[in-house]
């Protein structure tokens, strides 16, 4: 069996997923961010207090530091996040959601739900669980390899 197809399919799914997410965002009224920026916002929305370090965001999104830095700068310019140095460790910077950033969460949740409905159309719940378990195993393999 040729194992190389899984990586190609994953890449293709990722590209289409991002494109469709942006298309769905464009249909929303009042949206202030792009789909790629949504990765950062999603990490912040999922944190306890709407804050995370740049390192935590990079790990959770898989974004390269140079890409992340420019995206955070743009989010700051848009007023969706602010940046604050850690009082205990000046090397650490916290990225913090503003009120405006929090106000976009409802749009993000709505668009994510629409995309999930498209993504899993025709799948039974058990198939979805099985598929996601396979994805988790692949992710574990890749993370383990990356740590070597």
N, C-alpha and C positions, 0 to 999 in steps of 0.2 A: 504494500500500500504506500502510495506517495504521500508523505507527511507534510510536504511543503505547501500544499494548498490551504491549510488552516491559517497560516500567517497571512497569505494573500487575501483570503476571505475576510479575516479580521480587519485588515487595513482598509479594504473596500467598504466594509460595513461602517467602520469608523468615519471614513470620509463622507459617505452618504448620510450617516446619522447627524454629523455636524451641519451638512448642507440643509437637511430637512429641518433641523432645529432652528437654523437661522431663518428659513422660509416661514416657519410657524411664528417665530418671534416678530418677523416683519408684519404679520397679520394682526398683532396685538397693538392696541392703542396705549400710548404712554410708556412704552418700553424705552429704556435709556442705555441699554448695553447690547453688545454683540454676543453671539454664541460662544466664542472663545473666552470672552471675559466672564461668561456665565460659570465656567469651571472654577474660577477664583471665588466668585460670589457664592457658589454652592458650598464650597468649603467653609466660608465665613457664616453662611446661614445655618450650617450644621453644627457650628461650634456653640458652646454654652453661652458665651457673651458677645458673639459677633466679632471675635478677634482671633488672629492666628499669626504666628511668625512666618516670615517669607519662606523659611526652610520647611515648615510644616505644609505650607501651601504647595511648594515645589514637589514634595514627596507625595502628597495626596492627588495632585493633578498630573504629575509626570512632565510638567513644563520645565524647560531648561531655564537656568537662572537669568540669562540675558533676555529671553522672551518674557519671563515673569516680571522682571524689572520694568520693561517698557509697558507691559500691560497694566501693572499697578500704577505707574505714572499716569497713564491715560484714565484709569478709574479715579484717581485723585483729582485730575483736571475736571472730570465729569461730576465730581462731588459725591460719588458713590461710596468712597472709602477715604480714610485718613491714615496717616502713618505716624507712629509714636515710638520713640526709643525706649527700651526697657530701662527702668531706673536701677536695676541691679546689675545689668550687663549691657553696656553701651554698644556692644557689637550686635546685639539683637534688636530687630525692629518689629513692631507689631503693626499689622494691617488691620484696621478696625472699620467695620461698617458704620456709615453715617445713617441718619434717619432716612435720607433719600435712598441709600443702599438697601435698608430694611424694607422700604416701600416697594421695591422691585421683586421681593420674594414671592408674592402672590402670583405675579405674572410668570415667574420662573417655574413655580409649582404647576401652574395651569398648562404651560407649554410642555413641561416634562411629562405630564400625564397624557397629553395628546400624542406625544412622540412614543411613549410606551405603548399606547393603544395601537399605533401603526406598527411598531417594532414586533409586537407579539400577536398581531392579527392572525387568527386561525390556530393558535396554540392552546392546548389544554393546560390547566394549572400545573399538572404533574410534569408535563413537558417543559414548562418554564423552569420549574424547580431543578429538573435534571440538567437542562442547558446551563443554568447559572452555576450549578455545582461543577460542571466541566470547566466553565470559565474560571472559577475560583482555583481549580487545580492547575490550570495553565498559568494563571497569575502567580500562584505560589512557586511553580517551576521557574518562571522568569525572574521573580524577586530573588529566589535562592541563587540562581546563576549570576544575577547582577551583583550580589554581595561578595562573590568570589574575588 
